[in-house]
Amino acid sequence: MHSTLFAHIPVEHTERYTLQNPQLLKTDVTIGSSPVLARQGAMVAFEGQVEFDSQYRNRSWRNAERMTGERLELMRCKGNGIVYLANFAQYLHIMDVGRGITVDSSSVLAFDGSLNVGIVAVDSAVEVASAGAYNLELSGGGKVVLMTSGEPLVLEVTPEKNICVDSDAVIAWSTSLRTQLQAPTSTSAVWRRRGSTGEGWEMHFSGSGHVLVQPSELLPPQHVRTSGVLGQFGMGAGGLSGNNLGGSRA
């Protein structure tokens, strides 16, 4: 039996997280002392003896989710084996958390259970349909795997160089950065794109750190309400039915 498909065999690895390809993550759950926490439903295959349990949340975590609406349904992957994770063929990026990152929960695929996780407000108590007013803050020693729609751009912010990013395209940023949501100055136009340019809510970053931007203003595919078969995405005429480009534009 001969086919070019057999070029796509499992890659060699020595780390807990390895990219099988740009859109598929190979995770060795036997490496590391803390559990692997992954987005529920992200497993596409596994080898060996692996168990998947829903992740427990304490009362304060559940209260924070209820108050803010920022939630990330997780499963704990444990045992002896390899787990392959993916989400709607999005591009995946493994990174050390280091001094801390702030990220939208919809852009997280997996992370080390040793990380500290909190929910933080982003500059304003006003909930913006595209970006949301709350995000996850990850800190401590460990790694996180982020997702982007397409290959991303990393911008460096310095005291001499501030950065503005479309709120629909920003994925994550260094927790050390200061953020400010910006909108059209006309009150009646706050929920509209700026004039005839198609631009609306922006995030202004200052300080020292980095910002991760994806080349798309689509809502994350896990939020897409599809028609037909549940979970359909990009298949047939109704594959993107219900998706909004950058939130409300009424």
For each residue, the residues with C-beta under 8 A, 3 or more apart:
1:
2: 6
3: 6
4: 7
5: 8
6: 2 3 9
7: 4
8: 5 21
9: 6
10: 20 26 82
11: 18 19 20 26
12:
13: 18 26 28
14:
15: 18 28 31
16: 27 28 29 31 32 36 112 143
17: 25 26 27 94 110 143 145
18: 11 13 15 25 26 27 28
19: 11 22 24 25 26 92 94
20: 10 11 24 25 26 84
21: 8 24
22: 19 91 92 151
23: 86 89 90 91 92
24: 19 20 21 44 84 85 86 92
25: 17 18 19 20 84 85 86 92 94 109 110 145
26: 10 11 13 17 18 19 20 82 83 84
27: 16 17 18 36 38 77 82 83 84 85 110
28: 13 15 16 18 31 81 82
29: 16 35 36 50 77 78 79 80 81 82 83
30: 79 80 81
31: 15 16 28
32: 16 36 112 114
33: 114
34: 112 113 114 142
35: 29 76 77 78 113
36: 16 27 29 32 76 77 78 83 110 111 112 113
37: 55 74 75 76 77 110 111 112 113
38: 27 42 43 74 75 77 83 85 109 110
39: 42 72 73 74 75 85 87 108 109 110 222
40: 54 73 74 75
41:
42: 38 39 85 86 87 109 110
43: 38 46 52 75 77 83 84 85
44: 24 84 85 86
45: 83 84
46: 43 50 81 82 83 84
47: 50 81 82
48: 79 80 81 82
49: 79 80 81
50: 29 46 47 77 78 79 80 81 82 83
51: 77 78 79
52: 43 75 76 77
53: 75 76 78
54: 40 73 74 75 76
55: 37 74 75 76
56:
57: 61 62 65
58: 61 62
59: 62 63
60: 63 64
61: 57 58 64 65 117
62: 57 58 59 65 66
63: 59 60 66 67
64: 60 61 67 68 70 118 119
65: 57 61 62 68 69 70 71 119
66: 62 63
67: 63 64
68: 64 65 119 121 133 134
69: 65 127 132 134
70: 64 65 105 119 132 134 135 136
71: 65 105
72: 39 105 108 136
73: 39 40 54
74: 37 38 39 40 54 55
75: 37 38 39 40 43 52 53 54 55
76: 35 36 37 52 53 54 55 113
77: 27 29 35 36 37 38 43 50 51 52 83
78: 29 35 36 50 51 53
79: 29 30 48 49 50 51
80: 29 30 48 49 50
81: 28 29 30 46 47 48 49 50
82: 10 26 27 28 29 46 47 48 50
83: 26 27 29 36 38 43 45 46 50 77
84: 20 24 25 26 27 43 44 45 46
85: 24 25 27 38 39 42 43 44 109 110 145
86: 23 24 25 42 44 89 90 92 109
87: 39 42 90 109 147 221 222
88: 221 222 233
89: 23 86
90: 23 86 87 109 147 148 149 220 221
91: 22 23 147 148 149 150 151 152
92: 19 22 23 24 25 86 109 145 146 147
93: 145 146 147 148 152 212
94: 17 19 25 143 144 145
95: 101 143 144 145 146
96: 142 143
97: 100 101 111 115 138 139 140 141 142 143 144
98: 101
99: 139 174 175 176
100: 97 137 138 139 174 175 176
101: 95 97 98 137 138 144 172 173 174 175
102: 120 122 135 136 137 138 172 173 174 175
103: 107 108 135 136 138 144 146 171 172 173
104: 107 108 131 132 135 136 171 172 220
105: 70 71 72 108 135 136
106: 220 222 223
107: 103 104 146 147 148 171 172 220
108: 39 72 103 104 105 111 136 144 145 146 147
109: 25 38 39 42 85 86 87 90 92 145 146 147
110: 17 25 27 36 37 38 39 42 85 144 145
111: 36 37 97 108 115 138 142 143 144 145
112: 16 32 34 36 37 115 142 143 144
113: 34 35 36 37 76 142
114: 32 33 34 140 141 142
115: 97 111 112 138 139 140 141 142 144
116: 138 139 140
117: 61 136 137 138
118: 64 136 137 139
119: 64 65 68 70 134 135 136 137
120: 102 134 135 136 137
121: 68 124 125 133 134
122: 102 131 132 133 134 135 179 181 203
123: 179 180 181 203
124: 121 128 133 181
125: 121 133
126: 133 181
127: 69 132 133
128: 124 131 132 133 167 181 201 247
129: 191 247 248
130: 167 168 200 201 217 219 246 247 248
131: 104 122 128 167 168 170 181 201 203
132: 69 70 104 122 127 128 135
133: 68 121 122 124 125 126 127 128
134: 68 69 70 119 120 121 122
135: 70 102 103 104 105 119 120 122 132
136: 70 72 102 103 104 105 108 117 118 119 120
137: 100 101 102 117 118 119 120 175
138: 97 100 101 102 103 111 115 116 117 144
139: 97 99 100 115 116 118 175
140: 97 114 115 116
141: 97 114 115
142: 34 96 97 111 112 113 114 115
143: 16 17 94 95 96 97 111 112
144: 94 95 97 101 103 108 110 111 112 115 138
145: 17 25 85 92 93 94 95 108 109 110 111
146: 92 93 95 103 107 108 109 171 172 212
147: 87 90 91 92 93 107 108 109 220
148: 90 91 93 107 151 152 171 212 214 215 216
149: 90 91 214 215 216 218 220 221
150: 91 214 215 216
151: 22 91 148 215
152: 91 93 148 171 212 213 214 215
153: 212 213 214 215
154: 210 211 212 213
155: 163 165 210 211 213
156: 161 209 210
157: 161 162 163 173 174 177 205 206 207 208 209 210 211
158: 161 208
159: 206 207 208
160:
161: 156 157 158
162: 157 204 205 206
163: 155 157 204 205 211
164: 182 202 203 204 205
165: 155 169 170 202 203 205 211 213
166: 169 170 199 200 201 202 203 213 217 246
167: 128 130 131 170 181 200 201 202 203
168: 130 131 201 217 218 219 245 246 247
169: 165 166 213 214 215 216 217
170: 131 165 166 167 173 203 211 212 213
171: 103 104 107 146 148 152 212 213 214
172: 101 102 103 104 107 146 211 212
173: 101 102 103 157 170 177 179 205 209 210 211 212
174: 99 100 101 102 157 177 207 208 209 210 211
175: 99 100 101 102 137 139 209
176: 99 100 207 208 209
177: 157 173 174 205 206 207 208 209 211
178: 205 206 207
179: 122 123 173 203 204 205
180: 123 203 204 206
181: 122 123 124 126 128 131 167 201 202 203 204
182: 164 201 202 203 204
183: 189 190 200 201 202
184: 189 190 192 194 195 200
185:
186: 189 190
187: 190
188:
189: 183 184 186 192 194
190: 183 184 186 187
191: 129 200 248 249 250
192: 184 189 200 249 250
193: 197 198 199 200 246 249
194: 184 189 197 198 199 200
195: 184
196:
197: 193 194
198: 193 194
199: 166 193 194 202
200: 130 166 167 183 184 191 192 193 194 246 249
201: 128 130 131 166 167 168 181 182 183 247
202: 164 165 166 167 181 182 183 199
203: 122 123 131 164 165 166 167 170 179 180 181 182
204: 162 163 164 179 180 181 182
205: 157 162 163 164 165 173 177 178 179 209 211
206: 157 159 162 177 178 180
207: 157 159 174 176 177 178
208: 157 158 159 174 176 177
209: 156 157 173 174 175 176 177 205
210: 154 155 156 157 173 174
211: 154 155 157 163 165 170 172 173 174 177 205
212: 93 146 148 152 153 154 170 171 172 173
213: 152 153 154 155 165 166 169 170 171
214: 148 149 150 152 153 169 171
215: 148 149 150 151 152 153 169
216: 148 149 150 169
217: 130 166 168 169 245 246
218: 149 168 221 243 245 246
219: 130 168 223 224 243 244 246 247
220: 90 104 106 107 147 149 223 224
221: 87 88 90 149 218 224 233 234
222: 39 87 88 106
223: 106 219 220
224: 219 220 221 233 240 242 243
225: 241 242 243
226: 229 230 231 232 233 238 239 240 241 242
227: 232 238 241 242
228: 232 236 238
229: 226 232
230: 226
231: 226
232: 226 227 228 229 235 236 238 239
233: 88 221 224 226 239 240
234: 221 239 240
235: 232 239
236: 228 232 239
237:
238: 226 227 228 232 241
239: 226 232 233 234 235 236
240: 224 226 233 234 243
241: 225 226 227 238
242: 224 225 226 227
243: 218 219 224 225 240
244: 219 247 248 249
245: 168 217 218 249
246: 130 166 168 193 200 217 218 219 249
247: 128 129 130 168 201 219 244
248: 129 130 191 244
249: 191 192 193 200 244 245 246
250: 191 192
